[in-house]
Amino acid sequence: MTLSEKLTELSKTLPSTALSELVDFAEFLQARAQPKPAATKRPLIELAGGLENSATFSGDPLLIQQEMRREWN
């Protein structure tokens, strides 16, 4: 009996909830086996910024840091 046949036979004996878990697990294994796309290499400087126009983070960086620390206490 091949693995595929064995899995088919076992799946016939499972309740629907366990069969649903089996399908979820099989899909997980399938996704994990897929090759991962190559990471795009971008200079770190391209990721910098983005908050310079934010109302929350506008102003003196030292004062912002002090305010954030006060919130943690």
Residue frames as a rotation matrix with the C-alpha (Angstrom) as fourth column:
MET 1
0.588 0.809 0.000 0.00
0.809 -0.588 0.000 0.00
0.000 0.000 -1.000 0.00
THR 2
-0.264 -0.677 0.687 1.44
0.617 -0.666 -0.419 3.39
0.741 0.313 0.594 -0.97
LEU 3
-0.850 -0.095 -0.518 1.54
0.484 -0.528 -0.698 6.29
-0.207 -0.844 0.495 1.45
SER 4
-0.810 0.580 -0.081 -1.16
-0.560 -0.726 0.400 8.04
0.173 0.369 0.913 -0.53
GLU 5
-0.164 0.756 -0.633 -3.43
-0.101 0.626 0.773 5.00
0.981 0.191 -0.027 -0.32
LYS 6
-0.441 -0.064 -0.895 -2.74
0.809 0.403 -0.427 4.62
0.388 -0.913 -0.126 3.39
LEU 7
-0.969 0.072 -0.237 -3.61
0.043 -0.894 -0.447 8.27
-0.244 -0.443 0.863 3.99
THR 8
-0.544 0.815 -0.197 -6.81
-0.607 -0.221 0.764 7.88
0.579 0.535 0.615 1.99
GLU 9
-0.107 0.489 -0.866 -7.85
0.353 0.833 0.426 4.84
0.930 -0.260 -0.261 4.01
LEU 10
-0.656 -0.191 -0.731 -7.05
0.754 -0.119 -0.646 6.52
0.037 -0.974 0.222 7.32
SER 11
-0.961 0.275 -0.009 -8.96
-0.275 -0.961 -0.001 9.64
-0.009 0.002 1.000 6.33
LYS 12
-0.336 0.882 -0.332 -12.10
-0.230 0.265 0.936 7.56
0.913 0.391 0.114 5.77
THR 13
-0.038 0.283 -0.958 -12.10
0.765 0.626 0.154 6.56
0.643 -0.727 -0.241 9.45
LEU 14
-0.871 -0.399 -0.286 -11.67
0.489 -0.647 -0.585 10.04
0.049 -0.649 0.759 10.92
PRO 15
0.191 0.910 -0.368 -14.48
0.853 -0.339 -0.396 12.21
-0.485 -0.239 -0.841 12.27
SER 16
0.610 0.132 0.781 -15.06
0.676 -0.602 -0.426 15.45
0.414 0.788 -0.456 10.37
THR 17
0.960 -0.278 0.042 -13.25
-0.260 -0.820 0.509 17.60
-0.107 -0.499 -0.860 12.95
ALA 18
0.266 -0.904 0.336 -10.12
0.045 0.360 0.932 15.45
-0.963 -0.232 0.136 12.79
LEU 19
0.210 -0.127 0.969 -10.37
0.943 0.287 -0.167 15.36
-0.257 0.949 0.180 9.00
SER 20
0.924 0.143 0.355 -10.48
0.232 -0.947 -0.223 19.15
0.304 0.288 -0.908 8.98
GLU 21
0.678 -0.734 0.045 -7.31
-0.411 -0.327 0.851 19.22
-0.610 -0.595 -0.523 11.10
LEU 22
0.134 -0.619 0.774 -5.68
0.542 0.699 0.466 16.75
-0.829 0.357 0.430 8.73
VAL 23
0.543 0.131 0.830 -6.47
0.815 -0.321 -0.482 18.98
0.203 0.938 -0.281 5.75
ASP 24
0.976 -0.189 0.108 -5.13
-0.210 -0.945 0.249 22.04
0.055 -0.266 -0.962 7.61
PHE 25
0.422 -0.866 0.267 -1.93
-0.193 0.203 0.960 20.20
-0.886 -0.456 -0.082 8.46
ALA 26
0.170 -0.320 0.932 -1.49
0.845 0.534 0.030 18.94
-0.507 0.782 0.361 4.89
GLU 27
0.790 0.155 0.593 -1.93
0.481 -0.756 -0.444 22.49
0.380 0.636 -0.672 3.58
PHE 28
0.841 -0.541 0.030 0.63
-0.402 -0.586 0.704 23.71
-0.363 -0.604 -0.710 6.12
LEU 29
0.166 -0.802 0.574 3.12
0.254 0.597 0.761 21.09
-0.953 0.020 0.303 4.95
GLN 30
0.377 0.051 0.925 2.45
0.923 0.063 -0.380 22.00
-0.078 0.997 -0.024 1.34
ALA 31
0.955 0.006 0.296 3.02
0.045 -0.991 -0.125 25.70
0.293 0.132 -0.947 2.01
ARG 32
0.647 -0.750 0.135 6.19
-0.357 -0.141 0.924 25.00
-0.674 -0.646 -0.359 3.96
ALA 33
0.156 -0.580 0.800 7.58
0.602 0.698 0.388 22.94
-0.783 0.421 0.458 1.08
GLN 34
0.833 0.185 0.521 7.13
0.540 -0.480 -0.692 25.81
0.122 0.858 -0.500 -1.39
PRO 35
-0.254 -0.965 0.068 10.30
0.931 -0.263 -0.255 27.73
0.264 -0.002 0.964 -2.15
LYS 36
0.357 0.316 -0.879 10.42
0.654 -0.757 -0.007 31.04
-0.667 -0.572 -0.477 -0.39
PRO 37
0.827 -0.069 0.558 10.73
0.424 -0.574 -0.700 34.12
0.369 0.816 -0.446 -2.57
ALA 38
-0.183 -0.978 -0.100 14.13
0.904 -0.128 -0.409 35.71
0.387 -0.165 0.907 -2.48
ALA 39
0.343 0.245 -0.907 14.37
0.715 -0.694 0.082 38.70
-0.609 -0.677 -0.413 -0.20
THR 40
0.708 -0.071 0.702 14.57
0.498 -0.655 -0.568 41.97
0.500 0.752 -0.428 -2.00
LYS 41
-0.118 -0.818 -0.563 17.85
0.975 -0.203 0.091 43.63
-0.188 -0.538 0.822 -1.21
ARG 42
0.623 0.326 0.711 17.23
0.432 -0.901 0.035 47.29
0.652 0.286 -0.702 -0.52
PRO 43
-0.530 -0.811 0.248 19.55
0.243 -0.425 -0.872 49.77
0.812 -0.402 0.422 1.07
LEU 44
-0.355 0.353 -0.866 18.69
0.935 0.150 -0.323 50.35
0.016 -0.924 -0.383 4.71
ILE 45
-0.909 -0.047 -0.413 18.40
0.110 -0.985 -0.131 54.08
-0.401 -0.165 0.901 4.09
GLU 46
-0.719 0.693 -0.038 15.28
-0.172 -0.124 0.977 53.42
0.673 0.710 0.209 1.99
LEU 47
-0.042 0.706 -0.707 13.55
0.703 0.524 0.481 52.14
0.710 -0.477 -0.518 5.11
ALA 48
-0.707 -0.306 -0.637 14.46
0.687 -0.508 -0.519 55.17
-0.165 -0.805 0.570 7.19
GLY 49
-0.934 0.356 0.003 12.02
-0.353 -0.927 0.126 57.97
0.048 0.117 0.992 7.85
GLY 50
-0.518 0.821 -0.240 8.31
0.380 0.472 0.795 57.80
0.766 0.321 -0.557 7.43
LEU 51
0.221 0.596 -0.772 7.52
0.966 -0.026 0.257 59.30
0.133 -0.803 -0.581 10.81
GLU 52
-0.769 -0.623 -0.146 9.08
0.638 -0.764 -0.097 62.71
-0.051 -0.168 0.984 10.31
ASN 53
-0.728 0.563 0.391 5.66
-0.272 -0.761 0.589 64.19
0.629 0.323 0.707 9.48
SER 54
-0.111 0.682 -0.723 3.86
0.651 0.599 0.466 62.35
0.751 -0.419 -0.510 12.27
ALA 55
0.371 0.329 0.868 2.19
-0.378 -0.801 0.465 64.49
0.848 -0.501 -0.173 14.93
THR 56
0.992 0.033 -0.125 3.24
0.090 0.520 0.849 61.95
0.093 -0.853 0.513 17.55
PHE 57
0.417 -0.908 -0.032 6.91
0.837 0.370 0.404 61.99
-0.355 -0.196 0.914 16.64
SER 58
0.353 -0.320 0.879 7.40
0.457 -0.761 -0.460 65.60
0.816 0.565 -0.123 15.62
GLY 59
0.898 -0.075 0.434 9.59
-0.370 -0.663 0.651 67.66
0.239 -0.745 -0.623 17.87
ASP 60
0.022 -0.962 0.273 12.72
-0.972 -0.085 -0.219 67.10
0.233 -0.260 -0.937 19.87
PRO 61
0.147 0.023 -0.989 13.71
-0.213 0.977 -0.009 63.39
0.966 0.212 0.149 19.90
LEU 62
-0.838 -0.508 -0.200 14.97
0.098 0.220 -0.971 63.63
0.537 -0.833 -0.135 23.49
LEU 63
-0.650 0.671 0.357 11.65
-0.733 -0.430 -0.527 65.01
-0.200 -0.604 0.771 24.75
ILE 64
0.252 0.734 -0.631 9.75
-0.823 0.506 0.260 62.33
0.510 0.454 0.731 22.84
GLN 65
-0.222 -0.435 -0.873 11.91
0.061 0.887 -0.458 59.63
0.973 -0.155 -0.170 24.41
GLN 66
-0.977 -0.134 0.165 11.42
-0.139 -0.184 -0.973 61.07
0.161 -0.974 0.161 27.90
GLU 67
-0.256 0.962 0.100 7.65
-0.965 -0.247 -0.090 61.19
-0.061 -0.120 0.991 27.39
MET 68
0.269 0.324 -0.907 7.58
-0.508 0.848 0.152 57.58
0.819 0.420 0.392 26.23
ARG 69
-0.619 -0.561 -0.550 9.54
0.185 0.576 -0.796 56.47
0.763 -0.595 -0.253 29.28
ARG 70
-0.821 0.396 0.411 7.09
-0.564 -0.452 -0.691 58.29
-0.088 -0.799 0.595 31.57
GLU 71
0.144 0.926 -0.349 4.29
-0.934 0.244 0.262 56.26
0.328 0.288 0.900 30.00
TRP 72
0.019 -0.200 -0.980 6.03
-0.089 0.976 -0.201 53.02
0.996 0.091 0.001 30.95
ASN 73
-0.910 -0.414 0.011 6.26
-0.030 0.041 -0.999 53.90
0.413 -0.909 -0.050 34.64
